[in-house]
Amino acid sequence: MISFIYNIYNTDNIEVLLMKFDIAIVGAGVLGSFAALEALEAGKKVLLIEAGQTARGATVRNFGQLVASGMALGKWRDLGIRSLAIYKKLQPLVEGAIWQQGSTYIASTAEEATLLEEMYLINRAQGYPSKLLTPAQCQERFPGLRADYCHGGLYYPEEMSAESGQLMPRLWSLLSANPSLTLKNVTLVREIKETAGGTEIITSGNEKYLADRVLICCGHQLSQLYPQVTQTPDMKLCKLQMLRTEPYPGTRLPGNLLTGLTIRRYEAFQSCPSFQNLPQSTVDPRCAQLGIHMLFRQSEDGSIIVGDSHEYFDSRDVHSIDYEVREDINQLMLDEAKNIFALPHWRISRSWNGYYSQDMSANKVLLRSISDNIHLATGIGGKGMTTGPALMRDAVQQILRGGALEGLEALHAHSVT
């Protein structure tokens, strides 16, 4: 796309892009990128702005498990299922960064196995495919799974996995191939103004872009734009911690593997009749204190991602986040992983942190219109990869038809599949 730039204010040395966009999206993580995809599919001219050279937040620092099964029943599971359909359409266009091998939950106790049986009945009533597995079937599917840990499983064949670090660069390339999109990375937005003709976006490099509408998808960077809206008592920052093993030649773990601690944590299972009577876990209580629930996913090179943990911080004090990798958390996760799997080795090649913002209110996501033409979507927590594509489809459709973002319930009521 050819753009003509001139110096509009000599005193301020601000350059203005003459082309006016239909929508500018600030933040090119999973929410912003899928918002851009939806706007392009609607035939709009899109400006996508990202502060980093590449996506570096929770979008690429996650497990890459696309598990609608774990979402709270109702609107969140619906968003997860609709997002799977978007991913399946996208799959052949992103060169193997997404694949479908399903998700399997493994019960570690008889009571957790009862929850899986109850969830299977719920799934069948709602038409979401799943299959109960015996302990022997679980061990056949996952070699090395300890017999004393496994009390049965529940398999979701429709669910998918993503190599997150590969998905976003390939999605950016796909978006950039559309002549209606302008991608500006390494560009920090310092101010957004609403004008009579739409909006003005001013960057830290004193460039100004014009757009009819702006959608801000700021991830956990809540202090830069409209902090009075984002840094509320309901908003928390979450630090995650994950490990990657060295490769296991000849060992295959197909799809996403989720465990007893996940069954206890994920909101879907709270709808099961027996959930309220679930006995307290016998796992080290520090796991609950640190939000550890054991997940496993194998990459193409044979390495396995293990984790994860959740530590929460006040969104109004971003500097309170501890950016160090805690070895005590790594050791807790490894100890519990060894209770679940007997693998040839537990050599770790790397560990890392991820960060996201989480709206802790009943909405579980912050969707807000700052003004008629300036809108904000953030605070989706750990649900971004699983539900973000469909959520942003609904949000962009709402914005483009001149509506306001007024929370998930209002958005869900107007969604168009």
Stockholm file with secondary structure:
# STOCKHOLM 1.0

chainA/1-417         MISFIYNIYNTDNIEVLLMKFDIAIVGAGVLGSFAALEALEAGKKVLLIEAGQTARGATVRNFGQLVASGMALGKWRDLGIRSLAIYKKLQPLVEGAIWQQGSTYIASTAEEATLLEEMYLINRAQGYPSKLLTPAQCQERFPGLRADYCHGGLYYPEEMSAESGQLMPRLWSLLSANPSLTLKNVTLVREIKETAGGTEIITSGNEKYLADRVLICCGHQLSQLYPQVTQTPDMKLCKLQMLRTEPYPGTRLPGNLLTGLTIRRYEAFQSCPSFQNLPQSTVDPRCAQLGIHMLFRQSEDGSIIVGDSHEYFDSRDVHSIDYEVREDINQLMLDEAKNIFALPHWRISRSWNGYYSQDMSANKVLLRSISDNIHLATGIGGKGMTTGPALMRDAVQQILRGGALEGLEALHAHSVT
#=GR chainA/1-417 SS CCCCEEEEETTTTEEEEEEEEEEEEECCSHHHHHHHHHHHHTTCCEEEECSSSSCCSTTTSSCCEECGGGSCTTHHHHHHHHHHHHHHHHGGGTTTSEECCCEEEECSSHHHHHHHHHHHHHHHHHTCCCEEECHHHHHHHSTTBCTTTCSCEEEETTCEEECHHHHHHHHHHHHHTSTTEEEECSCCEEEEEEETTEEEEEETTSEEEEEEEEEECCTTCTTSSCHHHHSSTTEEEEEEEEEEECCCTTCCCCSEEECHHHHHHSGGGGGSTTGGGCCCCCSCHHHHHTTCCCEEEECTTSCEEEEEEEEEEETTCGGGCCCSCCHHHHHHHHHHHHHHBCCSCCCEEEEEEEEEEEECSTTSSEEEESSSSEEEEECBGGGHHHHHHHHHHHHHHHHHTTCCCCCHHHHHHTCCC
#=GC SS_cons         CCCCEEEEETTTTEEEEEEEEEEEEECCSHHHHHHHHHHHHTTCCEEEECSSSSCCSTTTSSCCEECGGGSCTTHHHHHHHHHHHHHHHHGGGTTTSEECCCEEEECSSHHHHHHHHHHHHHHHHHTCCCEEECHHHHHHHSTTBCTTTCSCEEEETTCEEECHHHHHHHHHHHHHTSTTEEEECSCCEEEEEEETTEEEEEETTSEEEEEEEEEECCTTCTTSSCHHHHSSTTEEEEEEEEEEECCCTTCCCCSEEECHHHHHHSGGGGGSTTGGGCCCCCSCHHHHHTTCCCEEEECTTSCEEEEEEEEEEETTCGGGCCCSCCHHHHHHHHHHHHHHBCCSCCCEEEEEEEEEEEECSTTSSEEEESSSSEEEEECBGGGHHHHHHHHHHHHHHHHHTTCCCCCHHHHHHTCCC
//
